[in-house]
Structures are given as structure tokens and as C-alpha cells.
Amino acid sequence: MTDVANSEAKLGSAARSVGGRPASIFAARAAFLAIILLAWQGAVDSGLANAAFISTPASVAQSLWHLFRDGEIFPDLGTTVLEITIAFALSVVFGIASAVVLDRNDWLNRIVSPFLTAFNSMPRIALGPLFVLWFGIGIASKVVLAFSLGYFIMLLSTLGGLKNVDRDLLLMSRLFGASELRLFRHVRFPWALPGIFAGLKLTLIYCSAGAVIGEMIAAKSGLGVLLQSFSGRFDVAGVLALILIVALLVMTLTSVMDLVERRLLEWSRGSTDVPG
């Protein structure tokens, strides 16, 4: 028993040491970003790449400064964030709810599974103009386009997590008299949380892409409209600046999700971080 306890303690300390150096992680990220920027600038300065096609870090930074200084971006940024938020919320709610229903009803799952696969395989870029025709040029068509991407990711990730619950754990819980509701609350749902959080991150990414793509097809306002405008003027720095804004927005929200995930899944930390 002492040897087992010592081994578990060593594994726990090793797992904590793996994720317990945030300063070094941030430093490594900063160094990696610096390498990318230096390589980018060096490629332009050495003539390997044309600044007219890929711009430069300084030009992109200048475009960012002008966008925020003039306040030009704020109405469009607000529109895009609203579309992403609505589509993400709908994807999460309906995706998780659908997964729970299909997990508990195998007969229904077998019936609708081929149709879900068919709907998910449809190219959204081709459906975009149809969504504009059906739902108008406002935010509704962009929300529907983004939702059509995020919903299936959330559905499949949650359903996969629910289907992979340890059968021995379920059997043991039933032997101790756990009801279906207790099984879901204390076994199925906690077991599926890692898959759900993975789906949340992917859903956020695809909802963001869907909203911007929908705005590029037809919209009154949004970052996609600005992207189309800058692209039409061959303003590469402006296009890259807008792409960077979307990327930073998604990175920030994903970091928040990571923090929440670490808090909620503290019990699972270190489960695969076994030192070699």
C-alpha cells in the first residue's frame, strides 16, 4: 500500500509540474511569435516574397492602429460578435440536447443518422446564397450559416462522449440503485465533459468562420463586409489585420474556455500525463 501511495503521489506531482509553468509557456509562445514575425519580415527584405502580396508586420500593425483609432471597425466588429454569440449559443444548446436524445434512443439515432450525415456534408459556401434568399440580408442568414456549422460539431462531440462512458462504471452504478437521472448527472454527463469542451472550442472556431463567410457573401455590416472592401482595393495589410482581429477574438474566448475546463475537470488532470 505504501508503494502504491508513493507511486500515485509521484504521478500527481509530475502531472502538476507538466502544467504548472505558465511563465515558461508564455515565454515560449512569445518566442515562437517573434520567430514568425522575423521570418515574415526577413522574407520580404531579402526579396523572397513581395510585400504587395503578403504585406509586412509593420504594415499590418499600422492598419490595425488606423482601424481602431478611427473607430471604423467597432460597428462591424459588434455585428460579427453578435452573430457569433447567437450561433454559438444555439449550437451548444441544440447540439447537446440532440445528443442526449439520440444517446438515450438508439432506434431514433439509427433513423436520423444518415440524414444528419447528409446535411452535414453539404458545402456551406454553396448554401450561403440560399440562406440569404431565405432569411434576408440581415444577421439572421449569417447566424443560420454559422449555426449549420457549429451544431453538427457540438452534436457529434457530445454524442461521442456520451457513447464512450465506461460500461463497468454504469453497471456498478446501477447495482447500487442509481436512477437514470442520477446516472446522467453523476456518470454520463461528467464522463462526456472532455468531449463537450473539445466540441465547444471547435464550435466557436467554425461559428466565427461561418459568420464572417456569410458576411462576405451578402451583408449590411460586419467584418466580412470590411474584408470584401479591403480585398477589392487589394489592401493586403487591411485584410490580414481583420483576419488577425478575428483570430485574436477566438483565441481569447478559447482561453476562457480552457480556464473553465481546467476548473471543472480538475479530477481528470494528469490522467494521461504519466512520465516515461
Secondary structure, DSSP 8 states (H G I E B T S, - for coil): -HHHHHHHHHHHHHHHHHS--HHHHHHHHHHHHHHHHHHHHHHHHTTSS-HHHH--HHHHHHHHHHHHHHT-HHHHHHHHHHHHHHHHHHHHHHHHHHHHHHHH-HHHHHHHHHHHHHHHHS-HHHHHHHHHHHH-SSHHHHHHHHHHHHHHHHHHHHHHHHHTS-HHHHHHHHHTT--HHHHIIIIIHHHHHHHHHHHHHHHHHHHHHHHHHHHHHS-SSSHHHHHHHHHHTT-HHHHHHHHHHHHHHHHHHHHHHHHHHHHHTGGGTTSS----
